Amino acid sequence: MKYLYLFLPILFYSCSASIDQTPPLAPPREVSTTDLTARLSAHFIQNPATQPEKDQNALVGYAIDKNLNVQRTASGMYYQILREGDGLSPTATSKIKADYEGKLLDGTVFDSSYKRGKPLEFKLNQVIRGWQEALQLLKPGGKGIFLIPSRIAYGAKGFGHEIPPNAPLIFTVELVEAK
């Protein structure tokens, strides 16, 4: 009987290896709304005084409202990998092909390669810092949602009429290819 405990993990692994393990579109680990709210609320800043603090509160609020199981990077970007990809993640100088949708916190879509029917191709070091950081978290075939604070997006200048000054941005991105 004592040897049964040694073989259970091997038996479990060998049985699970034959199951289709296609990466899901949903997050791999379900988190209760209560747990998620409690974890993200710890990032909420009482009486925000600076733009980064205001962005953080806005992004935390968005993640809670949309029930996103996000992680935070050192830059203050929040992200959730929706689908794992394969291969190597891009580097800062990689040439990228990606499909994406960009929107403001209120849901206004300001740009979408999906609507154009064609992925965007670019060098990673030629886009906003938030995208540089976000895309290096993906592998080809991967998909993620990225909540980008304004300071690593378009900052105090904004961009044209579509993106106002100091606007945190939400991007859903699929990395099609990285060279």
Residue pairs with C-beta under 8 A, 6 or more apart in sequence:
23 83
23 84
24 83
25 82
25 83
25 143
26 82
27 69
27 80
27 81
27 82
29 69
31 39
31 69
33 67
36 63
36 64
36 67
36 68
36 69
37 64
40 60
40 63
40 64
40 70
41 60
41 64
43 56
43 60
43 72
44 56
44 57
44 60
44 61
45 53
45 56
45 57
48 54
48 56
48 57
51 150
51 151
51 156
51 166
52 76
52 149
52 151
54 166
55 76
55 149
55 150
55 151
55 166
55 168
56 76
56 149
58 105
58 168
59 76
59 78
59 147
59 149
59 168
60 78
62 68
62 105
62 147
62 168
62 170
63 70
63 78
63 147
68 78
68 80
68 145
68 147
69 80
70 78
70 79
70 80
70 145
70 147
71 78
71 79
71 80
72 78
73 79
73 133
75 129
75 130
75 133
75 149
75 152
76 149
76 151
76 152
77 130
77 133
77 134
77 146
77 147
77 148
77 149
77 152
78 146
78 147
79 134
79 137
79 144
79 145
79 146
79 147
80 144
80 145
81 137
81 138
81 142
81 143
81 144
82 143
82 144
82 145
82 172
83 141
83 142
83 143
83 144
83 174
84 139
84 141
84 142
85 138
85 139
85 140
85 141
85 142
85 143
85 175
86 139
86 140
86 141
87 139
87 140
87 141
87 178
88 139
88 178
89 135
89 136
89 137
89 138
89 139
89 178
90 96
90 124
90 135
90 136
90 138
90 175
90 178
91 124
91 136
92 124
92 125
92 132
92 136
93 123
93 124
93 125
94 123
94 124
94 178
94 179
95 121
95 122
95 123
95 124
95 178
95 179
96 120
96 121
96 122
96 123
96 124
96 135
96 175
96 177
96 178
96 179
97 119
97 120
97 121
97 175
97 176
97 177
97 178
98 113
98 119
98 120
98 135
98 173
98 174
98 175
98 176
99 113
99 114
99 119
99 120
99 173
99 174
99 176
100 111
100 112
100 113
100 114
100 120
100 171
100 172
100 173
100 174
101 109
101 111
101 112
101 113
101 114
101 171
101 172
102 109
102 110
102 111
102 112
102 169
102 170
102 171
103 109
103 110
103 169
103 170
103 171
104 110
104 163
104 164
104 167
104 169
104 170
105 167
105 168
105 170
109 115
110 162
110 163
111 162
113 119
113 120
119 176
124 131
124 132
124 135
124 136
125 132
128 148
128 152
128 153
128 154
129 152
129 153
130 146
130 148
130 149
130 152
130 153
130 169
130 171
131 146
131 148
131 171
131 173
133 152
134 144
134 146
134 148
134 171
134 173
135 173
135 175
135 178
137 144
138 144
138 173
138 175
139 175
139 178
140 175
140 176
140 177
140 178
141 174
141 175
141 176
142 174
142 175
143 172
143 173
143 174
143 175
144 172
144 173
145 170
145 171
145 172
145 173
146 170
146 171
146 172
146 173
147 168
147 169
147 170
148 168
148 169
148 170
148 171
149 168
150 156
150 165
150 166
150 167
150 168
150 169
153 163
153 167
153 168
153 169
154 163
154 165
154 167
154 169
155 165
155 166
156 165
156 166
157 165
158 164
158 165
158 166
158 167
163 169
